[in-house]
Every structure is written in structure tokens, then in C-alpha cells.
Amino acid sequence: MACKVKGDMGKLLPLISFFLGAALTAAFVIATLDVNWRLSALASWNNGAQASAVTDEMRALSELTEVLRNASMDDKTVIMTSINRAYAAPGSLLDLFLESFRLGEDTEPLLKHVLIVAMDPGAFDRCRSVHPHCYLLRRPDGAVDFSDEKYFMSKDYLDMMWGRNLFQQTILQLGFNFLFTDIDIMWFRNPLRHIAITSDIAIAADYYNGDPDSLRNHPNGGFLYARAAKRTVEFYRRWRDARRRFPPGSNEQLVLERSQAELSQQAGVRMQFLDTAHCGGFCQLSRDMGRVCTLHANCCTGLANKVHDLAGVLRDWRNYTAAPPADRRRGGFGWTKPGKCIR
């Protein structure tokens, strides 16, 4: 068993650095690993039974598992987001994200289940100053620096998105369910109540067609729930494999949209698309503030534009929650048009 764990971990570790593009490609083989060994193996490392075999890679994975345990709910679900130095700066997206939980209806208790993954030391330091659950992705020397803003569909952006996809598979293989949320999503109510217990994967839609089971919905991987199981791990493996059939420069969202029917059938997973009335965004704004759970600055590029318009979203929410209950029940409240993002 000691030899198997050591060998498996050597394959698994590169997944921890999900923003490192080419460095992560070598880790594709881990998709075939059985997740059942994970807890006993990690327990034996922590107990010192294999101290002589513990490597930096094993310690990094053990550290990640411990952080996930500390942040997870009773059913081993973790809310997860990621930041770099630009997103973590005071007054930037991290502050808006955390503030939305504090302003929302019964969302502040969810903060103790939020794990913030920092892509650089500056982001990690800022995270630790404002939040209890932070994890630093350590980059090998010479790797791409992800601390600055990455522009939509640039090479670094694509590396970041495909690397994120690989890291999410690692979380599943460690036995944790996750709800990944982009840092530019505001939380006002608990969206987990809208995820069916029968769903293996639940994902937001830029444009929702009214049918949660329709594979013709347009998925947005910035808000994605996945349940830990062999079939969801297989789904992720096939998702990345499908990339080879698309032109260079295709992002993970495009590949998913064009392949989701095939992938879900082959892996045996049930996909659920979330109603934009509950989990919407700038692409298709929810008209009813009494139903909205999350709001995403999608259909928008540029960090400054997102910060400006999401600050307006929080102002609209404050006005809504400050109104008398009778006025809120009558409705008539809405979002200000995102002036920088939607013109």
C-alpha cells in the first residue's frame, strides 16, 4: 500500500496548481484513480506512519485536504472561489464578494464554508487578513505569474480556466463536493436550496431556456456545483479530453456547451441548469429581487467595469432590503442597468 500511495500521489499532485497550464497537463492520468484510498492514505501521513516517504507534494495535498475539512459543511460541501492580487486589492472584487454575504438574507453564516484559493502570495496575505479559510497555490519557478488581471480569452486566461477545471477534479477526488463561484458573483440568498438532490452537476446558464434538464442551455462554469463521485470525476476527465477536438484557443465553457450532451451521457451524470431567476447575471438579469440568490457580472469584461457595476448591484440590494416588508412584497424593485458592462 505504501508504494501505491506514493506512486498515486506523484501523479495527483500537479492538479493542485490549477492555474499553471502546461504543468498541469501531465496530471491528466489521475482521472483513473479510485477515490476510496484518499482518507486512509492521508490519515497515515498525518499519523507519521510513512514519514520517510512524505514529500513536499504529499504535504501540499495533505494541507489542501485539511483546509477543505475545516471549511466544509457536514455533507462535505465547500463553497470555493479564487483570487489573484488584482482581485484581492482593497476595494476590488474580494471586498464586494464578502460584503454581499454580509448583506444577504441568511448568507453570512455561509462564509465559514467559503474557501478562497489565492494564486499568488499577495492575494494570500490579503485573504488571511479578511477571511479564515485561505489556500495558496504555490507556483514552480518560471511559471506564469497570475497575480495581475488576465484579459478574457488571452493565453494566460485560457491556461487559468483549464487549470481551474483540473483543480476542481482534484477536489472531487479528495471526496469533497464543491460549489465553485467566481469572485464577481454577489450572494444574496442560499442557492444550494435550488440544487436538486438528484443532480450530479448543477451549473449556471448565461441564458436559461426554462428547462433545468435541457442540454441546450448555455452553461457558465463560473457558478458550478459538483457532487463527489466516480462518475463526476469521469465527466471532468472526458471534458478535458474533448478539448483536443476543438481549435486552439477554445475555453472550457465553449467545449462544455458543445459537448455536454455527449459527456453527461458517457459519464452517466445528471446535469441541472439553474434558473437565472435565482442564479442570474448581467447577461439575463433577474426581474424579481424577491427570488434572486446570486448575481454574476457575466457578459462583462474588464476588472474596473465589473467593480463599478457590482458596487451598483450592492446599492440596489441595500435599497431593497431597507424598504418596509409590505413594499417589498408588492414588488417594483429592480436592478440598475449595469452602465459600464452593458451599453
TADA-V631660 format. One record per helix or strand. SS is the DSSP state (alpha for helix, beta for strand). FROM is the first residue (numbers start at 0). TO is the last residue. If there is no record, write none. Layout:
# TADA-V631660
ss from to
SS FROM TO
SS FROM TO
This chain:
# TADA-V631660
ss from to
alpha 1 15
alpha 21 31
alpha 34 45
alpha 50 52
alpha 55 70
beta 76 82
alpha 84 87
alpha 92 102
alpha 107 112
beta 113 117
alpha 120 129
beta 133 135
alpha 154 172
beta 176 180
beta 184 186
alpha 190 193
beta 200 206
beta 217 225
alpha 229 244
alpha 251 266
beta 270 273
beta 278 280
beta 293 295
alpha 302 321
alpha 324 329
